[in-house]
Amino acid sequence: MHTYTAAPDAAGVTPALPTTMRAIVQRRYGTTAQLRSAQIPVPTPGPGQVLIRVDAAGVDRGVWHLMAGKPLLVRLLGYGLRSPKLPTPGADIAGTVVATGEGVDRVAVGDAVFGIARGAYAEYAVADAHRIAHAPAGMTPTQAAALAVSGVAALHAVDEITAVEPGQRVLVLGGSGGVGSFAVQLAAARGARVTAVASGEKAAFVRDLGAAEVIDYRRDDATAMGRTYDAIIDVGGRTPLRRLRRALTPTGTLAIVGGEGGDVLTGGMSRQIGAALLSRFVSQTLAFFIAPENHEHMARLVTRLDAAGLHPAVTRTYALDDAPRAIDDLVAGEISGKAVITVADA
């Protein structure tokens, strides 16, 4: 049995939940040309789930992969072989819990939350309760919507995989992107000397995040400059493993976050798997990971950001109907930091 109690409004009146909602939908894999704004039924939370009234939703590279169905491994992992099982894209979310399923007791109706949901590009979305956390008091919903996917991945890379320490030299490839912008801030806050790789026009943005140096990848190869780093965080890059190892100290750590390029079946995963296998036989630690999606890591991220006075680097916002343009802009490399879809008045 589920609970369908809506959150009260400012006047204390508890409105009934609507039966339909506005959402971005797609019926087949492909480009953003497949995305449409439509009225669809409001989803129902099952056991262990909550229904969230969406204020804002983040844009990340994973949205594109699930929309395009590329690499094919995405489809084989259960997202739908011929067409998406979930027609509404989007994962990063911030909003208010308006209904709970059976067994949910960590959050309640009326709680402001952020985290990872299913179909976030809509007015309402369902999320597993363990994948959401209470929203930070000092952030707007627009900022909170940028936290979970990219922020937790960066936190895991900086704190757990590479275990960055004060005084270390850290190289962040993709330093101006979603995960990279968090990684630069978090590593610098730990006292590391951060070198970021980004395009020249984004150099000032990355320096403002805390990078001591920015290398323009269009002019220089950061792995061929005769420098070595205690830790390298490669965010969705295409740099061959042999070149990354060349720029790593003999006992340094490489953290591969995501991956692009590669073959049709596995995409960048072939490079990541190769790194993990090689790591068994060399003094360097070569690691890849899938970022954890749980409220404990999300709460830890908020604590780290609060302690250092940091915030998500949100540089662009888009209306819900403009979600296709947001995805296209992300893939084209036109966005610095994070972009967010504002669904309500966030």
C-alpha atoms as one frame of an Amber mdcrd trajectory, in Angstrom:
protein
   0.000   0.000   0.000   1.392   3.427  -0.932   1.013   6.856   0.629  -0.117
   9.620  -1.688  -0.063  12.670   0.551   0.849  15.899  -1.204   3.040  18.504
   0.433   1.092  21.509   1.799   1.508  24.840   0.073   2.517  28.131   1.689
  -1.005  28.624   3.043  -1.013  25.201   4.674  -3.471  23.766   2.152  -2.752
  20.249   0.957  -3.559  20.062  -2.765  -4.377  16.865  -4.600  -1.638  15.507
  -6.839  -2.291  15.859 -10.568  -2.747  12.790 -12.727  -0.711  14.101 -15.673
   2.419  16.193 -16.031   4.597  17.917 -18.581   7.731  15.965 -19.465  10.413
  15.514 -22.104   9.936  12.129 -23.794  11.587   9.970 -26.434  10.245   6.818
 -28.048  13.413   5.621 -29.764  17.175   5.984 -29.427  18.819   8.744 -31.410
  19.719  12.416 -31.302  17.934  15.186 -29.445  15.630  15.384 -32.472  13.837
  12.420 -30.856  12.949  14.460 -27.759   9.501  15.986 -27.424   7.574  17.860
 -24.748   4.400  15.971 -23.876   1.735  15.388 -21.238   2.169  11.983 -19.639
   0.846  10.294 -16.472   2.430  11.223 -13.148   4.454   8.170 -12.025   3.587
   6.168  -8.918   6.247   5.445  -6.263   6.678   1.799  -5.416   8.049   0.261
  -2.205  11.215   2.075  -1.121  10.564   4.939  -3.531   9.413   8.549  -3.355
   7.655  10.872  -5.752   9.383  14.241  -6.140   7.938  17.476  -7.466  10.869
  18.603  -9.577  12.311  22.084  -9.161  15.428  21.537 -11.261  17.347  18.756
 -13.011  21.013  18.539 -13.948  22.553  17.866 -17.348  25.397  15.352 -17.604
  27.058  13.208 -20.243  25.209  10.110 -19.059  21.941  11.691 -20.225  23.284
  11.745 -23.773  24.469   8.119 -23.628  21.077   6.868 -22.432  19.275   9.022
 -25.004  21.475   7.814 -27.869  21.748   4.201 -26.687  25.515   4.392 -27.182
  27.635   2.423 -26.673  25.536  -0.696 -27.204  26.559  -1.861 -23.735  24.059
   0.722 -22.427  21.229  -1.256 -24.008  22.556  -4.597 -22.807  22.638  -3.306
 -19.214  18.866  -3.232 -19.153  17.946   0.207 -20.483  16.121  -1.275 -23.473
  17.454  -3.091 -26.540  15.421  -1.399 -29.284  14.008   1.634 -27.479  14.459
   3.248 -24.049  12.580   1.494 -21.243  12.237   4.848 -19.534  11.028   7.396
 -22.106  11.888  10.458 -20.004  15.612  11.325 -19.673  17.388  12.954 -16.750
  18.853  11.754 -13.448  20.212  14.675 -11.359  17.307  16.192  -9.462  16.275
  18.674  -6.792  12.751  19.143  -5.525  10.213  18.297  -2.831   8.932  14.889
  -1.748   5.176  14.786  -2.392   4.442  11.080  -1.901   6.188   8.023  -0.478
   6.011   4.320  -1.121   5.886   1.568   1.443   8.877   1.284   3.759  10.203
   4.818   3.309  11.020   6.442   6.638  14.266   8.369   6.084  12.532  11.194
   4.208   8.963  12.457   4.444   6.405  14.355   2.428   7.407  18.017   2.334
  11.170  17.389   2.574  13.401  19.289   0.146  15.768  16.755  -1.413  18.345
  16.226  -4.140  19.783  13.123  -5.701  19.318  10.703  -8.569  15.883   9.964
  -9.986  14.314   8.251 -12.978  13.062  10.628 -15.622  14.088  13.917 -14.024
  13.168  16.053 -17.053   9.563  16.279 -15.942   7.363  18.031 -13.412   7.359
  14.898 -11.215   9.825  12.026 -10.973  10.248   8.839  -8.954  13.472   8.107
  -7.085  14.676   5.266  -4.896  14.772   6.632  -1.360  18.385   5.554  -0.839
  19.412   7.640  -3.861  18.240  10.957  -2.452  19.479  13.164   0.397  18.164
  16.212   2.186  18.872  19.376   0.235  21.656  21.642   1.551  20.215  24.602
   3.452  22.642  27.048   1.838  21.955  26.155  -1.786  19.199  26.951  -4.227
  17.385  24.069  -5.957  19.250  24.995  -9.132  22.561  24.440  -7.358  21.385
  21.292  -5.597  20.306  19.769  -8.913  23.939  19.875 -10.060  25.300  17.914
  -7.108  24.578  14.214  -7.200  25.867  12.773 -10.478  28.963  14.907 -11.100
  29.729  15.909  -7.527  29.676  12.412  -6.064  31.823  11.088  -8.927  34.411
  13.802  -8.270  34.293  13.227  -4.514  34.886   9.517  -4.988  37.801  10.182
  -7.346  39.481  12.767  -5.102  38.827  11.367  -1.633  38.667   7.619  -2.131
  40.348   6.517  -5.362  43.325   8.903  -5.459  43.150   9.932  -1.777  44.591
  13.361  -2.576  46.787  14.839   0.159  48.118  18.357   0.822  51.081  19.284
  -1.345  50.478  16.635  -3.980  50.468  17.443  -7.672  47.145  16.588  -9.272
  46.270  16.668 -12.973  42.584  16.906 -13.922  41.808  16.213 -17.570  38.464
  17.750 -18.453  38.770  20.285 -15.660  36.111  22.629 -17.037  33.341  20.041
 -17.258  30.760  18.832 -14.761  32.831  16.261 -12.876  36.058  18.135 -13.565
  34.822  21.391 -12.055  34.024  19.559  -8.823  37.311  17.621  -8.899  39.378
  20.794  -9.287  37.614  22.438  -6.340  37.767  19.397  -4.066  41.432  18.618
  -4.793  42.474  22.246  -4.313  40.514  22.375  -1.053  42.577  19.423   0.195
  45.734  21.466  -0.350  46.879  19.912  -3.615  48.478  21.850  -6.455  45.996
  21.299  -9.253  46.795  21.483 -12.946  43.689  21.363 -15.110  43.380  20.566
 -18.803  40.727  22.600 -20.620  40.280  24.760 -23.686  41.980  28.136 -23.616
  38.719  30.090 -23.492  37.755  28.285 -20.297  41.096  28.837 -18.541  39.916
  31.738 -16.385  36.861  29.758 -15.295  39.001  26.819 -14.170  41.511  29.037
 -12.365  38.632  30.565 -10.426  37.779  27.050  -9.255  41.217  26.711  -7.684
  43.498  25.392 -10.433  47.057  26.654 -10.083  47.682  26.089 -13.787  45.582
  25.430 -16.873  46.908  23.613 -19.933  45.097  24.268 -23.220  44.683  20.825
 -24.797  44.423  22.396 -28.234  47.983  23.679 -27.949  49.795  21.302 -25.590
  49.702  17.663 -24.597  49.729  17.622 -20.797  51.174  14.109 -20.804  54.162
  15.060 -22.986  55.539  18.051 -21.090  58.051  16.154 -18.954  56.026  16.599
 -15.755  54.725  13.909 -13.481  51.786  13.985 -11.094  50.950  12.133  -7.910
  47.365  11.743  -9.092  45.617  12.046 -12.434  41.850  12.304 -12.675  40.808
  11.669 -16.263  37.211  12.763 -16.749  35.616  11.126 -19.747  38.805  11.460
 -21.759  40.190   9.744 -24.794  43.863   9.919 -23.797  45.603   6.557 -24.327
  46.641   4.762 -21.160  50.335   4.724 -22.081  50.366   8.532 -22.238  48.580
   8.895 -18.912  51.088   6.550 -17.269  53.953   8.633 -18.690  52.681  11.640
 -16.728  52.163   9.672 -13.515  54.805   9.217 -10.808  56.036   5.621 -10.365
  53.679   5.139  -7.409  50.979   7.576  -8.502  47.271   6.897  -8.943  45.148
   7.268 -12.040  41.362   7.554 -11.666  39.408   7.180 -14.897  35.952   8.716
 -14.582  33.601   7.651 -17.341  34.898   7.427 -20.872  34.192   8.458 -24.422
  35.238   7.143 -27.787  36.204   3.477 -28.081  34.307   0.812 -29.984  30.624
   0.552 -30.781  29.943  -2.135 -28.179  31.739  -0.930 -25.052  32.815   2.623
 -25.882  35.533   3.896 -23.542  35.146   0.909 -21.218  37.846  -1.027 -23.096
  40.452   1.491 -21.934  39.164   1.358 -18.373  39.176  -2.423 -18.223  42.686
  -2.456 -19.663  43.837  -0.044 -16.960  42.428  -2.209 -14.169  44.105  -5.330
 -15.558  47.477  -3.621 -16.050  47.362  -2.180 -12.541  47.985  -5.665 -11.142
  51.445  -5.743 -12.697  52.825  -2.207 -12.252  53.750   0.020  -9.312  51.223
   2.647 -10.357  47.577   2.345  -9.336  45.360   2.463 -12.413  41.698   2.510
 -11.472  38.282   3.117 -12.917  35.016   3.160 -11.062  31.304   3.641 -11.287
  30.324   6.443  -8.938  28.261   5.347  -5.928  24.619   6.431  -5.982  23.589
   6.596  -2.347  22.559   9.222   0.150  25.617   8.640   2.345  27.994   9.855
  -0.378  25.660  12.721  -1.244  25.595  13.883   2.372  29.381  13.550   2.545
  29.706  15.720  -0.560  27.571  18.433   1.030  29.720  18.310   4.167  32.928
  18.656   2.132  31.563  21.548   0.100  30.248  23.334   3.180  33.551  22.940
   5.035  35.478  24.516   2.167  32.876  27.130   1.256  32.380  25.632  -2.218
  29.370  25.485  -4.531  28.501  23.731  -7.783  29.737  25.708 -10.770  26.383
  26.185 -12.509  26.917  28.463 -15.498  23.818  27.879 -17.625  20.147  27.190
 -17.011  17.499  26.098 -19.488  13.722  25.836 -19.407  12.263  22.322 -19.491
  11.236  22.612 -23.138  14.822  23.612 -23.973  16.312  20.377 -22.584  17.276
  19.168 -26.096  19.319  22.330 -26.624  20.991  21.867 -23.237  22.100  18.357
 -24.195  23.364  19.540 -27.583  25.304  22.378 -25.961  26.889  19.945 -23.499
  27.989  17.532 -26.217  29.349  20.450 -28.279  31.570  21.488 -25.361  29.898
  24.867 -24.987  29.127  24.538 -21.280  31.588  25.290 -18.502  30.893  23.489
 -15.251  27.268  22.426 -14.895  24.071  23.190 -16.784  20.676  22.786 -15.126
  17.114  22.446 -16.399  14.772  24.617 -14.329  11.400  22.910 -14.154   9.702
  24.992 -11.462  10.673  28.462 -10.199  13.982  27.181  -8.767
